[in-house]
Amino acid sequence: MKFAAVLNRDGGTLRTTDLAAFSDRMRQTLESAGHSLSIDIVGGKDVVDTLDSAASHHAVDVVLAGGGDGTISAAAARLMGRKKALAILPAGTMNLFARGLGIPQSLDAALKSFADGEIIAVDMATANGQPFVHQFSIGMHAKMVQLRQGMEFGSRLGKIGASAKAAWATIKNPPAMNVTLGIGEAEMTARISGLGVTNNLFGEGHLPYADNPAGGVLGIYVTVAQQRAELVKFLFNVARGKWRDNEHVEIHQADRATLKIHSGGRKFRAVMDGELVRLDRETTIEIKPGALNVLVPASVAQVKAA
């Protein structure tokens, strides 16, 4: 296969990686397995244009993307509905989409798995037509990300620490939003502190990622918790993957959901795949089954096919 690697030198753990040495290992690993490889190492401001070029190149079979959540999400958006496949280098903080695909969590182990990997089709989702691979969320999560952006950190550990500080600040002053949520034929109006809509249901007992990335459903998680103790328990349950243990969380699934914001006087934000975006007053979220081809370890492909 012909690989086109796009590495964001400003994204995730690649900021502190010797990219020249890593590029040599990439070539050795993939070319020794019979593949060909081109590598572009670019700054964050050039990632989108470089991904556009790789995705549109007729001779490319696999776009190998390395960087944080934003880089991976941008790559997936450009490959949605195409025959070309996405290979994900797990260079982010949590690498949740990569975990759901069974991709090893070290850069070199991931590369080795791609050498004899197989291509499978998995789902994507859209919010008002904008693709995402992991989650669209409002309320607590959006506030935490917004607060974290105002903090300085230069490493993965620093980002985790900043996230913890942002989470505590959010717990002390949680958001409250009046929304109407349409799920299938049903509609509910509530005052919520958080809402997450995910590309397939999160699995239980681990970090929040989908065990089945081709399940064909949105996971819809609504929390109305407001008291400090309730919010602490909620975040603790989320970290342990114990969604169903929390009495303040409602879980639904559907292939389409509509969200209407009624709270006025403030500019609310949403988070899509870890990036802050403008929140429209009305958002339609849909699952797109089998919309993305991904390169995964052969063992994972065999399990998915069984």
C-alpha positions in Angstrom: 0.0 0.0 0.0 1.0 3.6 -0.5 1.1 5.5 2.8 1.1 9.3 3.1 2.1 10.3 6.6 1.1 13.7 7.9 2.7 14.5 11.3 1.7 17.6 13.3 5.0 18.6 15.0 2.9 20.9 17.3 0.4 18.3 18.3 0.3 15.9 21.2 3.4 13.9 22.1 5.0 14.7 18.7 6.0 18.0 20.2 8.6 16.2 22.3 9.5 13.4 19.8 12.6 13.2 17.7 10.7 13.3 14.4 13.7 12.7 12.2 14.6 9.5 14.0 10.9 8.5 14.2 10.6 9.1 10.4 13.5 6.8 9.8 11.8 4.1 11.9 8.5 4.6 10.0 10.3 4.1 6.7 12.1 1.0 7.9 9.0 -0.6 9.4 6.6 0.0 6.5 9.0 -0.3 3.6 10.4 -3.6 4.9 6.8 -4.9 4.8 6.5 -4.0 1.1 4.7 -0.6 1.5 5.8 2.8 0.2 5.7 5.9 2.3 5.8 9.7 1.9 6.2 11.8 5.0 5.2 15.4 5.6 6.1 17.0 9.0 4.3 20.3 9.3 3.2 22.9 11.9 -0.3 23.0 13.2 -1.3 25.9 10.9 -0.5 23.7 7.8 -2.0 20.4 8.9 -5.4 20.9 7.2 -3.9 21.8 3.8 -1.5 18.9 4.0 -4.2 16.5 4.9 -6.3 17.8 2.0 -3.5 17.1 -0.4 -2.9 13.6 1.0 -6.6 12.7 0.9 -7.0 13.9 -2.7 -3.9 12.2 -4.1 -5.1 9.4 -6.4 -2.1 7.1 -5.7 -2.5 7.2 -1.8 -4.2 4.2 -0.1 -3.7 5.2 3.5 -3.3 8.6 5.2 -1.3 8.1 8.4 -2.1 10.9 10.7 -0.1 11.8 13.8 -1.0 14.6 16.3 -3.6 15.4 18.9 -7.4 15.0 18.7 -7.8 17.9 16.3 -5.4 16.4 13.8 -7.1 13.0 13.9 -10.5 14.5 13.6 -9.5 16.7 10.7 -8.0 13.7 8.9 -11.1 11.6 9.4 -13.3 14.4 8.1 -11.3 14.5 4.9 -11.5 10.7 4.4 -15.2 10.3 5.3 -17.0 8.6 2.4 -13.7 7.8 0.5 -12.0 4.5 -0.3 -8.8 5.7 1.3 -8.2 4.6 4.8 -7.0 6.4 7.9 -4.2 5.1 10.1 -4.0 6.8 13.5 -0.7 7.3 15.3 -1.7 7.6 19.0 0.1 10.8 19.8 -2.8 12.5 21.8 -3.3 12.7 25.5 -5.9 9.9 25.8 -6.2 8.6 22.2 -9.8 7.5 22.8 -10.8 6.8 19.2 -7.5 4.9 18.6 -8.2 2.8 21.7 -11.7 1.9 20.4 -10.0 0.7 17.2 -7.6 -1.5 19.2 -4.5 0.4 18.0 -1.5 -0.1 20.3 -0.8 3.0 22.4 2.9 3.5 21.7 4.0 5.1 18.4 6.3 2.3 17.4 3.9 -0.5 18.3 1.2 1.2 16.3 3.5 1.4 13.3 4.3 -2.3 13.5 0.6 -3.1 13.7 0.1 -1.1 10.5 2.7 -3.1 8.6 0.4 -6.1 8.3 -2.8 -4.3 9.3 -6.2 -4.7 7.6 -8.8 -2.1 6.5 -12.2 -2.1 8.1 -15.2 0.3 7.9 -16.3 2.1 11.0 -18.9 4.8 11.8 -18.6 8.5 12.0 -21.1 11.1 13.2 -22.0 14.6 12.2 -23.2 17.7 14.1 -25.0 20.1 11.6 -23.0 18.4 8.9 -19.6 18.7 10.6 -18.0 15.3 11.1 -16.6 13.9 14.3 -15.2 10.6 15.4 -15.5 10.6 19.1 -17.9 13.0 20.9 -19.9 16.2 20.7 -20.5 17.7 24.1 -21.9 20.8 25.8 -22.1 22.0 29.4 -19.5 20.7 31.9 -17.1 19.3 29.3 -17.1 22.5 27.2 -16.5 24.6 30.2 -13.6 22.4 31.4 -11.9 22.6 28.0 -12.4 26.4 27.8 -10.9 26.8 31.3 -8.0 24.5 30.4 -7.2 26.6 27.3 -6.3 29.5 29.6 -3.7 27.4 31.5 -0.1 26.8 30.5 1.2 23.3 30.1 4.0 21.8 27.9 3.6 18.1 28.3 1.0 15.3 28.4 1.3 15.2 32.2 0.9 19.0 32.3 -2.3 18.7 30.3 -3.7 16.1 32.6 -2.9 18.3 35.6 -4.5 21.3 33.9 -7.6 19.2 33.1 -7.9 18.3 36.8 -7.7 21.9 37.8 -10.3 22.9 35.2 -12.6 20.0 36.4 -12.4 21.3 40.0 -13.2 24.8 38.9 -16.2 23.6 36.9 -17.5 21.5 39.8 -17.4 24.7 42.1 -19.3 26.7 39.5 -21.2 24.2 37.2 -23.0 25.4 34.1 -26.8 25.0 33.7 -28.5 25.0 30.4 -32.2 24.8 29.4 -32.4 22.5 26.4 -34.9 20.4 24.4 -33.5 17.1 23.2 -35.2 15.1 20.5 -34.4 11.4 20.4 -36.2 9.6 17.6 -39.9 10.3 18.1 -39.5 11.4 21.7 -38.7 14.8 23.0 -37.5 16.0 26.5 -37.0 19.5 27.9 -34.7 19.8 30.9 -32.2 21.9 32.7 -28.9 20.1 32.4 -25.3 20.5 33.5 -23.9 18.3 30.7 -24.7 16.5 27.5 -22.5 14.2 25.4 -23.4 12.6 22.1 -20.9 10.0 21.1 -20.0 8.1 17.9 -21.4 4.7 19.3 -22.0 3.8 22.9 -19.2 3.9 25.3 -18.1 0.6 26.8 -18.2 -0.1 30.5 -15.4 -0.4 32.9 -12.7 1.7 31.1 -12.0 5.1 29.7 -14.8 6.6 27.7 -14.5 5.1 24.3 -16.7 2.8 22.1 -16.0 -0.9 22.3 -17.8 -1.3 18.9 -16.9 1.5 16.6 -19.3 0.1 13.9 -22.4 -0.2 16.1 -24.5 2.1 14.1 -25.9 4.2 16.9 -25.3 7.5 18.7 -24.7 7.3 22.5 -26.5 10.1 24.3 -25.5 10.9 27.8 -27.4 13.5 29.8 -26.6 14.7 33.3 -28.7 17.0 35.5 -26.3 16.8 38.5 -25.7 20.3 40.1 -24.6 19.7 43.7 -20.9 19.5 44.3 -21.0 16.0 45.7 -23.1 14.8 42.7 -20.7 16.3 40.3 -17.7 14.7 42.0 -19.4 11.3 41.8 -20.3 11.9 38.2 -16.7 12.7 37.1 -15.4 9.8 39.2 -17.8 7.4 37.5 -16.9 8.8 34.1 -13.2 8.2 34.7 -13.9 4.6 35.7 -16.3 4.0 32.8 -19.1 3.4 35.3 -21.8 5.5 33.5 -24.6 3.2 34.5 -23.7 3.4 38.2 -24.6 7.1 38.3 -28.2 8.0 39.2 -27.9 11.5 37.7 -27.0 10.2 34.2 -29.6 9.2 31.6 -28.3 7.1 28.7 -30.1 6.8 25.4 -29.2 5.6 21.9 -30.6 6.6 18.5 -29.4 7.2 14.9 -30.4 10.8 15.1 -30.8 13.5 17.8 -31.8 17.2 17.8 -30.6 19.6 20.4 -32.2 23.0 21.0 -30.7 25.6 23.4 -33.2 27.8 25.2 -30.8 29.5 27.7 -30.3 33.1 26.5 -27.9 35.9 27.0 -24.7 33.9 26.8 -22.5 32.5 24.1 -22.3 28.8 24.7 -19.6 26.6 23.3 -19.5 22.9 22.3 -16.6 20.5 22.2 -16.1 18.3 19.1 -13.3 15.7 19.4 -11.6 17.8 22.0 -11.8 21.2 20.1 -14.0 24.1 21.1 -16.5 25.1 18.5 -19.4 27.6 18.3 -22.7 26.1 19.6 -25.7 26.8 17.4 -29.1 27.3 18.9 -30.2 24.1 17.2 -28.0 21.2 16.3 -28.9 18.0 14.5 -26.6 15.0 15.2 -26.6 11.9 13.1 -24.7 8.6 12.9 -23.0 7.7 9.5 -22.6 4.0 9.5 -19.5 2.6 7.8 -18.5 6.1 6.6 -14.8 5.8 7.4 -12.2 3.2 6.4 -9.5 2.7 9.0 -6.3 0.6 9.1 -6.3 -1.6 12.3 -4.1 -4.5 13.5 -4.9 -7.7 11.7 -6.0 -9.3 15.0 -8.6 -6.6 15.6 -9.9 -6.9 12.0 -10.4 -10.7 12.5 -12.3 -10.2 15.8 -14.6 -7.5 14.2 -15.3 -9.9 11.3 -16.1 -12.8 13.5 
